[in-house]
Amino acid sequence: MDERSHLLGDINVEESNLRDNIENVRENRESASPNSTYDNYNSVPMSSSVSPLDDSIETVIATELQYTYWFMKKRQWSRLQRGTFTNEKRGFSILWFAFFLAAYGAYLFLQIYHFQRTDRNCFRAPTTCIYEGPLVDGRPHGIGTWMDTSYQGELLSGYWEDGIPIGPFESMENDTRSLLVNLRIVYGTNGGGKSWLDRVPLHTGVAAVECCVSGNFFKGYPKVSMIKGPDLCSCKKCSCIKKLFENRSYKHSDDDKTLTSIVVSVDRKMDTLLVSGHKSKLLKQGKVEIELISKDKKSLVLDNNWISSQTSEVFAQFLALGHFPNHIKPFVFNWPSSTSSLLYWCAHSIASDNDNHRDLQKFIESLGNAGIRNLHIMCHSMGTRFLLRSFSKVKKAFGKRMVLSPNVSFNNIPNVPEQQQRQHESKISLTNLIFLNPDYEIETFKNDYDELRNYCPRITVYADHRDMAIKMAFKMLQKQNLGNNINPISDDYGRSLDVDIIDTGDLDSNMSERHHSFFNINRLMVDDLHDLIVTGKRAEERTSRLKKVNDVYRFSILPSSVVVV
């Protein structure tokens, strides 16, 4: 492996001209400094006049990086061809469409077929492509950075494989300063038969999804590509997720960053010590020993009712905007369903299918076998029904909460047998249950509440009274639904359930007319979910964004009718 910075100039320059240019630079270098240093690999002088990277620069023969060069140009042309989304509604114009085709066709003709790239371009200043990072067989491989100085080029930094950026990586366009993020997601699915409603055995894999984060949002994004799988899970005690971590199929952009600081603070309310990135197994902790070796993994699972590619796209857009830390591992479980309202009853019955429930149980147990000890579960729409119907099975992988009476002091905590404690530590702690526009009946949720609270300390419901999909479900079922309920929930004895209900009816940016699927693109929604998952704060503690109105939390924003001057 050769790890240097590499300068890719003109890729169609003849070899004789290239030798002449190298000899000219070499002669200039020798005349300027008799003690010059040369690169032994290609005998190319290291001159600070070639690049600001100085002694780490190497001019590589064009054919070695030609594959990568044209692949990056293909990405550039793809963005130009796709165009962007705008908030303006314009009618279709034949004249503008014809003008675009003519201009774009001329551009492609001059760039690819007709115009030979030389040191000077008659249309614009000469451009340079620079790659800094390791090479394998003359192609980028590993963590590297690509910089194209052309007007619509990009600065891309991340993981490469055989000359192709496979992610995770971050890319920024030169002209629009649009930021694109590619990240990886571990997925499990039992959908994918001849139709969307067919069930297949559980498959697992890793997907890379490229999303727009800021600037222009290009059409056709997010884009999904499969890194690993889908592979059939045929093991009894599932270790498929563990294997994906061991062979480095899953990566995070911050995995190779060095930990520079650890914050240790005192929680005066609980009289205990808090360590950043660490969750204590003791209720009261007065002594902390820090070992920079390993740490428990926290995972974030999205249980959804979209088809597999749509699920990955939606969840990846949420992760890209939220920029979650690397100890949060994203997982997606997709079960056979459909987004069509015509197939609502089919999806409704599949959500109660025992075979699908066993697949979810197997997937969650595989997370535990991979070392996951803290789990946050997000469910959208009918995914809530699917999870709660299967909870009697999947709860076997979770450890029960230790609930103390308010009158019991920390000094009088009963001792737990060592064997029972080890068994409890081997199970997953269900940290959060987050229901996004849930399609589930309120009365049924009341019956499930006690069992859910035995395993999860925080239950959050995001509801919207404008949700058209939930209104349609109400017309079909004729039962009050959790997804458009913006009132406190009480049990049969009139006691309020300890559930954070958040009304999203005030949000109006990045919203569709159905007001059903927006948690991944609305900035306030993404930030609030980030605080809930990363910091573990309840709604009453997220005061910078939420306010309490009649025991229900609403977002603190100005109405769209108010103009700030």
VEXKOL-491027 format. One line per 4 residues: number of its first residue (from 1); for each residue z, y negated, x negated of C-alpha. Coordinates in steps of 0.05 Angstrom, whole numbers. Example, Ala and Ser with C-alpha at 12.3 -4.5 7.8 and 13.67 -1.06 7.14 Angstrom:
BEGIN
1) 156 90 -246  143 21 -273
END
This chain:
BEGIN
1) 0 0 0  -20 -68 -27  24 -125 -2  -4 -194 -17
5) -33 -253 19  -107 -247 29  -159 -301 39  -219 -283 80
9) -275 -332 71  -347 -324 94  -360 -254 116  -437 -256 110
13) -439 -282 39  -483 -240 -7  -448 -202 -62  -485 -239 -117
17) -464 -306 -90  -393 -281 -84  -392 -260 -157  -421 -328 -177
21) -367 -364 -138  -312 -321 -169  -339 -333 -239  -342 -409 -226
25) -270 -410 -202  -250 -366 -262  -283 -413 -312  -250 -474 -280
29) -183 -438 -282  -190 -419 -355  -210 -490 -375  -151 -519 -337
33) -98 -471 -363  -107 -421 -420  -47 -381 -396  -74 -367 -327
37) -51 -307 -286  -103 -262 -254  -97 -211 -199  -107 -141 -229
41) -131 -113 -163  -196 -152 -156  -193 -196 -218  -189 -258 -175
45) -153 -319 -204  -89 -343 -171  -100 -417 -163  -58 -466 -123
49) -123 -502 -107  -147 -442 -66  -89 -440 -17  -20 -470 -7
53) 7 -399 -13  -4 -408 -89  9 -345 -130  13 -298 -71
57) -60 -310 -51  -117 -262 -62  -190 -271 -43  -213 -204 -15
61) -285 -180 -13  -311 -195 56  -326 -124 77  -253 -103 71
65) -227 -149 126  -292 -155 164  -267 -107 218  -204 -147 229
69) -243 -213 228  -290 -192 284  -233 -161 325  -196 -228 323
73) -261 -264 342  -268 -216 401  -198 -237 424  -219 -310 418
77) -283 -300 459  -245 -259 511  -198 -317 524  -257 -365 530
81) -293 -320 578  -232 -306 622  -214 -379 632  -146 -402 657
85) -106 -408 721  -95 -478 748  -57 -507 807  -118 -545 831
89) -160 -514 885  -233 -526 870  -294 -502 907  -347 -459 874
93) -402 -501 841  -468 -468 823  -487 -526 776  -423 -521 736
97) -429 -445 734  -501 -449 708  -481 -501 657  -424 -458 632
101) -469 -397 626  -521 -436 587  -471 -468 540  -433 -404 529
105) -497 -364 518  -520 -414 466  -453 -410 432  -456 -334 427
109) -528 -336 404  -514 -384 347  -450 -349 327  -472 -276 329
113) -548 -268 324  -581 -330 297  -537 -374 254  -517 -345 186
117) -447 -364 164  -449 -404 99  -402 -449 62  -421 -506 108
121) -429 -504 183  -476 -554 214  -433 -559 277  -363 -567 249
125) -322 -564 185  -319 -497 149  -263 -451 171  -219 -402 134
129) -183 -339 156  -119 -320 119  -79 -256 124  -11 -249 92
133) 19 -180 92  9 -108 70  -59 -72 68  -75 2 76
137) -146 22 59  -165 -51 58  -140 -64 129  -77 -100 154
141) -21 -50 167  52 -68 178  85 -135 190  35 -190 174
145) 9 -259 193  -63 -278 210  -85 -351 209  -154 -374 232
149) -166 -448 220  -223 -453 270  -214 -498 330  -202 -440 378
153) -171 -393 327  -100 -368 329  -38 -359 287  -14 -288 299
157) 48 -258 268  73 -188 282  58 -114 274  -11 -89 253
161) -40 -19 250  -107 -2 219  -130 -74 222  -111 -86 295
165) -50 -125 320  -14 -75 365  51 -113 377  102 -135 383
169) 73 -201 360  69 -275 377  4 -314 377  -11 -388 384
173) -79 -419 397  -99 -478 353  -131 -522 405  -89 -511 467
177) -24 -491 432  -19 -435 483  33 -383 465  20 -309 476
181) 73 -255 467  62 -181 460  122 -135 471  135 -61 482
185) 167 -26 541  190 46 548  168 74 614  179 136 657
189) 134 154 715  123 209 764  66 174 800  -7 180 781
193) -38 236 821  -104 232 858  -74 176 900  -18 126 891
197) 28 167 936  20 233 898  78 257 855  68 289 786
201) 121 315 738  160 263 699  121 231 642  147 182 589
205) 115 136 539  112 67 508  67 10 532  49 -55 496
209) 39 -114 543  11 -182 522  34 -241 565  23 -316 569
213) 88 -354 558  69 -427 552  8 -471 554  -52 -442 590
217) -43 -379 631  -107 -339 620  -139 -297 674  -132 -222 663
221) -63 -229 632  -15 -194 625  -56 -140 590  -28 -69 582
225) -45 -20 527  -12 48 515  22 58 448  49 128 463
229) 38 174 522  44 185 579  72 252 554  98 306 600
233) 173 316 598  184 391 595  253 395 563  314 416 603
237) 363 368 570  314 311 565  308 280 496  240 246 505
241) 269 175 502  308 193 439  244 217 405  209 152 422
245) 264 114 386  265 161 327  190 158 313  192 82 320
249) 144 80 379  188 26 409  197 -37 368  225 -107 379
253) 201 -169 343  273 -182 319  287 -112 294  273 -130 221
257) 312 -195 222  376 -197 181  441 -209 217  470 -273 187
261) 531 -288 230  581 -256 278  624 -296 325  696 -272 339
265) 733 -311 393  797 -305 434  795 -295 509  859 -329 531
269) 850 -308 603  849 -233 585  890 -242 520  839 -203 479
273) 788 -212 423  714 -220 437  660 -203 386  588 -225 395
277) 541 -165 407  600 -117 418  634 -91 480  704 -64 469
281) 723 4 498  795 -20 504  822 -65 559  864 -103 509
285) 839 -111 438  882 -145 385  848 -119 322  774 -118 304
289) 741 -79 248  668 -100 237  620 -50 206  548 -71 200
293) 520 0 209  503 12 282  518 -14 351  515 11 422
297) 449 -1 456  445 -40 521  387 -24 565  353 -59 623
301) 318 -15 674  270 -40 727  262 8 786  200 -14 824
305) 151 7 876  87 -17 843  36 27 808  50 39 735
309) 6 -14 702  28 -68 752  102 -51 739  94 -59 664
313) 56 -125 673  108 -155 719  168 -133 679  137 -153 613
317) 123 -223 639  196 -229 658  219 -204 589  171 -251 552
321) 195 -313 589  268 -292 582  263 -275 507  319 -224 510
325) 355 -204 445  335 -140 410  397 -101 432  370 -104 503
329) 322 -45 508  273 -51 567  256 11 609  213 18 671
333) 215 75 720  155 79 767  155 124 828  94 138 872
337) 86 82 922  39 27 943  40 -48 954  -4 -42 1016
341) 31 -57 1082  -12 -4 1115  24 50 1075  94 23 1088
345) 118 83 1126  91 130 1072  129 92 1018  190 90 1063
349) 192 166 1068  176 177 993  236 133 976  280 187 1007
353) 246 246 973  293 290 933  242 309 880  232 236 862
357) 308 227 860  314 285 811  262 253 766  301 188 765
361) 364 226 749  329 261 691  303 195 665  372 162 666
365) 403 223 633  350 218 579  374 146 566  444 172 556
369) 419 226 507  384 170 468  450 133 457  447 83 514
373) 517 66 536  510 2 578  458 -1 633  433 -59 676
377) 390 -38 735  342 -85 770  309 -63 834  254 -101 871
381) 236 -93 944  234 -19 964  258 0 895  327 -17 922
385) 319 35 977  296 87 926  356 75 880  409 74 934
389) 380 136 967  383 172 900  451 145 878  488 208 899
393) 448 244 844  442 192 789  516 173 792  530 237 753
397) 504 202 690  551 142 700  624 135 682  672 112 736
401) 706 45 730  781 40 715  806 -6 770  877 -33 759
405) 924 -62 811  937 -137 803  1011 -121 795  1001 -75 735
409) 1008 -106 666  967 -86 605  1029 -56 573  1038 -7 630
413) 968 22 629  971 97 639  948 140 581  883 177 591
417) 877 249 562  835 250 499  786 302 525  775 263 589
421) 767 199 548  713 231 504  677 256 565  679 187 595
425) 653 154 531  593 201 531  570 173 598  533 109 614
429) 570 48 637  533 16 696  542 -58 680  498 -92 731
433) 464 -76 797  412 -130 812  373 -127 877  312 -173 881
437) 286 -185 951  313 -117 971  282 -78 1028  346 -44 1053
441) 387 -48 1117  451 -87 1115  491 -37 1155  471 20 1109
445) 489 -23 1049  559 -33 1077  568 43 1079  544 50 1007
449) 586 -8 980  650 29 963  614 82 924  573 30 885
453) 636 -9 867  668 53 838  614 52 784  590 -20 778
457) 632 -83 770  576 -133 787  529 -128 846  480 -186 856
461) 430 -197 912  374 -248 908  350 -262 979  300 -309 1011
465) 294 -324 1086  220 -341 1076  202 -272 1050  142 -249 1091
469) 144 -177 1067  217 -169 1088  201 -201 1156  147 -150 1166
473) 196 -94 1149  244 -122 1201  190 -119 1254  177 -46 1237
477) 250 -23 1231  283 -72 1280  344 -76 1234  373 -134 1195
481) 350 -131 1124  386 -147 1059  326 -183 1030  327 -243 1077
485) 402 -246 1090  431 -311 1063  500 -303 1094  563 -269 1066
489) 569 -195 1081  633 -169 1112  656 -98 1126  678 -70 1193
493) 748 -101 1184  721 -171 1170  735 -169 1095  681 -200 1051
497) 646 -153 1003  650 -172 930  575 -184 924  542 -246 894
501) 489 -267 944  441 -318 915  394 -356 962  327 -370 929
505) 300 -409 988  302 -475 949  255 -450 895  184 -473 904
509) 150 -471 836  106 -412 815  114 -381 884  63 -344 926
513) 57 -355 1001  94 -290 1014  155 -311 973  166 -239 954
517) 149 -228 880  167 -287 836  227 -266 794  183 -258 733
521) 148 -325 733  198 -375 762  235 -408 704  301 -419 740
525) 301 -347 765  287 -320 695  341 -362 663  392 -342 715
529) 377 -268 706  381 -278 631  452 -306 636  472 -250 684
533) 447 -195 638  462 -222 568  528 -259 580  553 -218 639
537) 575 -281 677  585 -277 752  552 -327 798  615 -370 801
541) 612 -378 725  539 -398 722  555 -469 745  499 -503 707
545) 447 -472 754  483 -449 817  527 -482 869  569 -448 922
549) 554 -464 994  591 -425 1049  606 -366 1002  532 -361 983
553) 503 -389 918  442 -434 917  402 -463 860  419 -535 841
557) 350 -567 842  318 -627 875  274 -613 936  199 -617 924
561) 196 -678 970  239 -719 922  202 -754 866  242 -772 804
565) 223 -842 778
END
